[in-house]
Amino acid sequence: DLKLPKFVSIKSVEDVVAAAGEAKVVLFSAHADRQTLRRSIDIGVRGLIPKTLPIQSLVSVLRLVDSGQVFFPVELSNENS
């Protein structure tokens, strides 16, 4: 999770995206905001999946990303930040 101290930073994610080559990278996070979303997309992340996403939806989201689409929670597009 990006908000845990001494765990993962956006720079770490950027390194994973660079190492992934053609593979699609998604983030799972309990704490996501519009700024994180924008930065993630800028570095090549293809999805930002909240940990609150129902497990039944996870396969659908991963298939969507695998098909070339970008996924993010709609509530992040409505934030005023």
KOLZANU-225212 format. One record per residue (C-alpha): residue number from 1; residue in one letter; x, y, z. Coordinates in Angstrom, 2 decimals. Layout:
<recs>
REC   num   residu         X         Y         Z
REC   NUM        A         X         Y         Z
...
</recs>
This chain:
<recs>
REC   num   residu         X         Y         Z
REC     1        D      0.00      0.00      0.00
REC     2        L      1.41      3.39     -0.97
REC     3        K      0.49      4.99      2.36
REC     4        L      2.33      2.58      4.65
REC     5        P      5.52      4.10      6.08
REC     6        K      8.78      2.60      4.76
REC     7        F      6.93      0.23      2.46
REC     8        V      6.26      1.36     -1.10
REC     9        S      6.64      4.75     -2.74
REC    10        I      5.56      5.98     -6.13
REC    11        K      9.26      5.73     -7.12
REC    12        S      9.17      2.01     -6.27
REC    13        V      6.11      1.64     -8.48
REC    14        E      7.87      3.50    -11.27
REC    15        D     10.76      1.02    -11.00
REC    16        V      8.32     -1.91    -11.26
REC    17        V      6.66     -0.39    -14.34
REC    18        A     10.06      0.09    -15.98
REC    19        A     11.11     -3.48    -15.17
REC    20        A      7.78     -4.90    -16.37
REC    21        G      8.43     -4.05    -19.99
REC    22        E      5.28     -4.87    -21.97
REC    23        A      3.46     -6.30    -18.93
REC    24        K      0.61     -4.26    -17.51
REC    25        V      1.02     -3.04    -13.93
REC    26        V     -1.87     -2.33    -11.56
REC    27        L     -1.80     -0.99     -8.02
REC    28        F     -3.86     -2.37     -5.15
REC    29        S     -4.28      0.24     -2.46
REC    30        A     -6.46      0.98      0.53
REC    31        H     -5.65      4.65      0.17
REC    32        A     -6.00      6.20     -3.26
REC    33        D     -6.52      9.81     -4.17
REC    34        R     -6.64     11.80     -7.38
REC    35        Q     -3.01     12.88     -7.12
REC    36        T     -1.86      9.26     -6.75
REC    37        L     -4.05      8.29     -9.69
REC    38        R     -2.58     10.99    -11.93
REC    39        R      1.00     10.19    -10.98
REC    40        S      0.40      6.46    -11.42
REC    41        I     -1.04      6.89    -14.90
REC    42        D      1.84      9.23    -15.81
REC    43        I      4.39      6.52    -14.97
REC    44        G      2.51      3.81    -16.86
REC    45        V      0.32      2.07    -14.29
REC    46        R     -2.73      0.61    -16.07
REC    47        G     -5.04      0.32    -13.08
REC    48        L     -5.58      1.51     -9.56
REC    49        I     -7.68     -1.06     -7.72
REC    50        P     -8.98     -0.20     -4.26
REC    51        K     -8.74     -2.92     -1.64
REC    52        T    -12.46     -2.35     -1.06
REC    53        L    -13.31     -3.67     -4.53
REC    54        P    -15.56     -6.72     -4.19
REC    55        I    -13.58     -9.88     -4.89
REC    56        Q    -16.20    -10.87     -7.48
REC    57        S    -15.16     -7.82     -9.54
REC    58        L    -11.42     -8.40     -9.45
REC    59        V    -11.26    -10.85    -12.37
REC    60        S    -13.35     -8.50    -14.52
REC    61        V    -11.09     -5.55    -13.73
REC    62        L     -7.95     -7.54    -14.49
REC    63        R     -9.44     -8.71    -17.80
REC    64        L    -10.32     -5.10    -18.64
REC    65        V     -6.75     -3.98    -17.99
REC    66        D     -5.36     -6.94    -19.90
REC    67        S     -7.49     -5.90    -22.89
REC    68        G     -5.67     -2.56    -22.98
REC    69        Q     -8.03     -0.38    -20.96
REC    70        V     -7.15      1.70    -17.89
REC    71        F     -9.14      1.13    -14.70
REC    72        F     -9.62      3.47    -11.77
REC    73        P    -12.42      4.00     -9.25
REC    74        V    -15.00      6.43    -10.58
REC    75        E    -15.08      8.25     -7.25
REC    76        L    -11.52      9.48     -7.93
REC    77        S    -12.70     11.31    -11.04
REC    78        N    -15.18     13.24     -8.86
REC    79        E    -12.71     14.50     -6.25
REC    80        N    -12.10     18.23     -6.05
REC    81        S     -8.33     17.97     -5.79
</recs>
